[in-house]
Amino acid sequence: MDVVEVLQRVVDVDLDSSDLATVRAGLADSSRVRAWLDAWDVGAKRALDKLQTTGQVARPDAVLARGANVSARRAGQIGNRDRALGEIPPLEDALRDGATTGAHVDTLSNGLSKLEPEARRKLVDAEGDRLARLATEQTPEEYAKTVRESVALAQLDGGLGLLDKQRRAVRCKTWTDPITGMRHIHAEVDPESGLKIDGRLRTVIEQLFHDKLPDTCPSDPFARQDHLRGLAFISIFDGTAEAGSGRPDVIVVVDEETLRSGLHDRSIVDLGNDSILPVETLRRMACLANIIPTVLNSDGVVVDIGRGARLATQVQRRAMRAMYPTCGLPGCRVPFEQCTIHHIRYWESGGTTDMANMLPLCTKHHHCVHEGGWQLHLDPTTRQLTITYPDGTVQTTGPPRARAG
């Protein structure tokens, strides 16, 4: 691309008087310039490395950090980009042309760093061109999922070596903020331990704050969740949490074929976050009383729920969570944990609380259904959802997990 021409267009935009189309075009142009600059920084890193070989530069990363006025960590990130782009030249061409972003390159670089050298080489050789192409077609979130799946499939030992490395890297640091006086606790834990901690916190939050929120709660919903999580964390140590809350409700979603035969191209392994666990670890976890393995068939419909199911509402939420990682409306990325279980046929109108009549909805779409006139119909067998909008338009979607795949 002619970066000078694109940059000039950005400079010429008068944001104070721009319409929507102009702002969108300007954002697209600024993204292309930013991508070109990211590629330029990588080129600068290579130039500094070359100067080091001739004795003109002693510490290339230090020069890069000072010259670009960035942190040492950011300079190291540029070095990681350099390695990834060097292994997959088409990705570098896409970055230089503004067809992808530095975020995409970082995602791939971080994923490749989890592989041993032999597995990394095999993945680059087999998937490099595909990963470069998808970096130009997918959003950063979609691309992160693609990279996680590719890395999981490429692990020669099924990921057991990475999990062992993560267990050895477990750390916990504490310090006091000199300005606020707040005590900070920063923990890094392996994915399996993290699942248990997340589940314990959710269980305690439900126990303590199911009926009434504390007066200290912020009004912002995201800040509120952080606040409740912090209070739950404290209660675990000061004895406020009941003894029974020590058994976290942890849901691991996996498809039948993966659990039986190992990872494949369309594997579903959902831990409720962005972590990855080896299939062997999942099989072991399926034997634990406080881990609920939830198995899906090829249509993404629950076929089995683990031994932890006791109360009907718990069973239903676990099954719902397994089928819907996010809000049940197509394209909505709000996580299941932030959704309300909605009765398709309203409770007030005689609707029953069973799986065939329930769907998780985020706050926005819950309002669309109740106040916005959206009408929903759910097939009780396949869970195919039909949405009729106020203008008469009808949209039909497939089973939730199959659709997400």
N, C-alpha and C positions, 0 to 999 in steps of 0.2 A: 504494500500500500504506500501511497505518497503521504508520509506522516506529516509533512509540512502543510500540505493542503488540508488534511483532516484537522490538524491543530488550529489552523487559521479559522476553519469553520466554527470550532469551539470558542475561540476568542471573539468572533464576531457576533455570537448569540447575545442578545439583550434579554436577560432573564426576567427583568422587571416588566417587560411588555410581551413576553412570549406566550403563544398558545400551547395547548397540550402537545400537538404534533411537533412543534419546534423543540420543546423540552425533551421529548423522547428521542428525537434525532440527535440532539446535543449529547444526551447521555450515551447513546450508542457510539458517537464519535469519541467522547472522552474515554469510554471503555477501550476503544481501539488504541488510542494514544497511550493509555496506561499499560496495555499489554505490550506495546512496542518498547516502552521504557523498561518494563520488566525484562524483556529479551535483551535490551541494551545493557542492563546491569549484569546479566550473565556473561555477555561478551566482555565487559570490563573486568569481571573476575578472571576470565581466561587470560586476558592480557596481563593482569597482575601476576598470575601464576607463571606465565612465560617470562616475565621480567625477573621473577625470583630465580629462574634457572640460570640467568646471566649475572646474578649477583646484584641487580639494581634494586631489588625489593627483598626485605628480610621476612616480613610477615604480611602476606597479601590480604588476609582477612582484616587485619588491623588497619591497613591502608584503606580498604574498601569501607570499613565502618566509619573512619574519620572523614574520608572524602565524600561519602554519600550522607554523612550526618545521621547514621542509623546505629542501632545497638549491635553489640557483638552477636547477639542471637539472630538478628535480622541478617547480618553478614553471613552467618553460618547457613541460614535458610537459602540465601542466594547460591551458596556453594552446593547445597543439596539439589537445587533446581538445575544447576550446571550438570551434575552427574546424570540426573534423569533425562534431561534434554539431549545429552550426549549419547545416551543409550537409545533414544527414540527420536531421530532427526525430524520426522514429519510433525511431531508435536512442537518442536522448536519453530519450524516454518509456520505452523498455525499461530503460535504466540506472536511471532514477529509480524504476521499479517493482521493481527487483531481478531482472529477467528476464535480464540479461546482466551483464558485469563490466567494470571499467576496463581489464583486460587485452585484452578484445575491442576496445574503443574504441581503445586504443593501437595494436593491430595494424592496424586500418583506417586510423588517422591516419598511421602510418608508411608504409603502402602508398600512400596518396593523395599523400604528400609526394614520391614518386618520379615523379609525373606533371607535365607542363607544364600551365599553367592551362586551356588549351582541352580537353586530354584529361581532366583532372580533372573539369571541368564535365560533359563527355559521360558519363563513368563514373557520376557521382553521379545525373545525370538518368535514365540507362538502368538502373542497377543499385542505386540507393540503397535502395529498398524491400526488394529481395531481400537485400542485404547486412545490412540491419537485422534482417530476419527470421532469417537464418541465424546471426546473433550470439546469438540466444536459443536456438538448437537445437544448435549445434556446440560441441565442446570448443575451448579456445584453440588447440590444435595443428591441429585440423581447420579452424578458421576461418582460421588463418594460411595454410594451403594454398589455401583459397578465395580469400582476398584476393590472394595472389601470382598466381594464375591470372587473376583479373579485371584486375589491374593490367597483366599482360603483354599481355592481349588489347586493353587500352585504349591502349597506347602507340602514338601516331600514326606514329612512325618505326620501329616494330618493336623499340624498346628501344635503338637505337644511340646516341641522345643520352644516355641514362642511363649506358650503358657508358663513353662518352667522359668524362662528368662523374666517374664513379668512378675512371677512370684518372688524371684530374687531381688527385683527392683522395688518391692513394697517399701514405702517410706512414710513417715509422719513428722511434720515440722510444726512447731508452735512459736509464736512471737506476739509481741504487743505493738500495736500501731501507736507511735509516739504522739500523733495528732489527736486521734479519737479516743485513745485509751482502750480500745476494744482488743480483746484477745483473739488472735487468729489461729486457726487450726487447719493445716493443709495436709491432706492425706492422698497418697497415690497407692492404689491397691489393684491387684489382678482382677480380671473380669469376673471370675467366679465369686470372689469375695465381695466385689462390688454389687453383684446381683443380690446377695444376702443382705448387705447393708441397705440397699435401696428398698428391698422388701420389708425389712424391719422398720425403717423410717415410715413407710406408707402405712404399715400396720399400726404403729403408735399414733400417727396423725389421725387415723380413723378412730382409734380408741379414745383419744383425748378431745378431739374437736369435731366429732360427728354431729353433735346437736347444737353446739354453740362455739363461735369463734372468740378468741380472747380479745379483750379491749385494746391490746397493743397492736392488733393487726393493721397493716397498711391497706389503703383502699385499692391500690394498683394490684390486679390479680396475680401478676408474675412476682412482684415483691411479696405478696401475701403468701404464696407457696414457699418462697425462700424462708420467710419468717416462721411459718409453721414447721418447716423442716428443721430449722435451728432449734425451736422449742422442743421438738420431738427428740432431737439429738441430746439436748441437755437432760430431758426427762429419763433417758435410758441410763444416765450415770447418777442422777440424784435420787432415783427410786420412785419417781412419779409414775413411770410406766408400770403397768401391772405385769406380774410374772408371766401371764399367759401371752403377752404381746411379744415374747421372745421368739415365737415361731413365725417368721415372716412368710407372707403369702407371695411366693416367687413363681411367676409363670414363664415357662420356656416353651415357645411355639416351634414345632418342627414338622416337616412333612414325612409321611410314612416311608417313602423310598429312601430319604436321607438317613432316617433313624435305623433303617434296616440294612442299607447297602453302602452308605457313605455319601459324600457330597457329589452332586451332579449339576448340570448346567442350569437347572431351574429349582435348585434347592431353596427351601424356606427355613431359615434359622433365625428366629426373632427373639432376642433377649430383652426387648423393650428399650434398648439403647443401641449405640453404634458399636458395641463390643463384638468380638468374635470368640467363640469357644470351639475346641476340637469336638468332633462327633463322639469320640470315645468318652470325653468328659461329660457330654450331654447324656450318654447312655448311663454313666455312673450316677449322674444327678437324678436321673429318672427313678433311681432306687431309693432316694432320700425322702423321708416323710414330709419335709418342709419345702420340697421342690415339686411343683405341679407340672409334669410334662403334658402338653396339650397337642394332640396329633391331628393333622389335617389330611383329607384325601386330596385327589388331584384337582377338585373344584374349589378347594379352599374352605370346605365345610368340616366342622369338628366331627371326628369319628371316635375320639376317646379322650377322657380327662383323667388325670392321674389320681392316686389314692387319697389326696388331701381333701377331696370334695366332701362336705358334710351338710351344710345348710343350703337350701335351694338358691338363695340369692348369691351365695358365693359361687356355686356351680355356674349359674347363669353369667355372672360377671367374668368368670374365667373363660368360659366358652366364647363370650362376646369379645373379650380382649384378644383371644387367639385369632378370631376371624377378622377383626378390625384393628389394625395397628394405629389407625387414625379415625377421625370423624367418618361416619358412614356415607357421607355425600361425596360423589366422585370429584377428585382434584383437590379436596380439602386436606391439609397436612397437619391440622391440630391433633396432637397426640391423644390417644384413647383416655389417658389418665386425666385429661382436662375436659372430657366430654360428659354429658348427661345421658343416661339411658332413657330413651324416648319410647313411649307407647305409640305404635303406628295407629291403632284405634285407641283413642284417648281413654284413660282410666275412668274419667268422668262419664264416658259414653258406654261403659261396660267392657272396655278393653281388658284383656287378661294379662297378667305378668308372666308370660312365657316367651320362649325364644322366638317363636314365629311372629310375635307381635312387638318385638323390641329392636331398637337400632341406636347405636351411640351417635349423638349429635353434639357438635360444638355449640357454644353460646350463640354465635351468629346464625347458624343454620337452624337451631332450635327456635329462634325468633322467626326465621323465615317460614317455618312450618306452622307455628302457632299464630303469629300475627301477620305473616306475609302471604298467606293463602296458598303455600306450596302443599300439594297433596302427594302422599307416598303410598305405594303398594309394594309389599314384600312377599315374594314367593316363599312359602314355608319350607319347601324342600331344597331348592337351589339357592335361596336367598338372593335371587335376582331382584333388583330394586327398580321400580318404575316411578319416575318423578313427573308430575303434571304441574306445570308452572301456571301462574295466574293468567298469562296470555294464551293458554291452550297448548303451548308447546309441550311435547312429551319426550322424555329422555329415559332410555332403558340401559341399565348397566349389568355386567356379569357378576358372578360370585366375588366377594370382596378380595380374598387373597389371590385368586386367579387373575382378577382385574389388575391388582397391584403388581403381579409378576410380569 
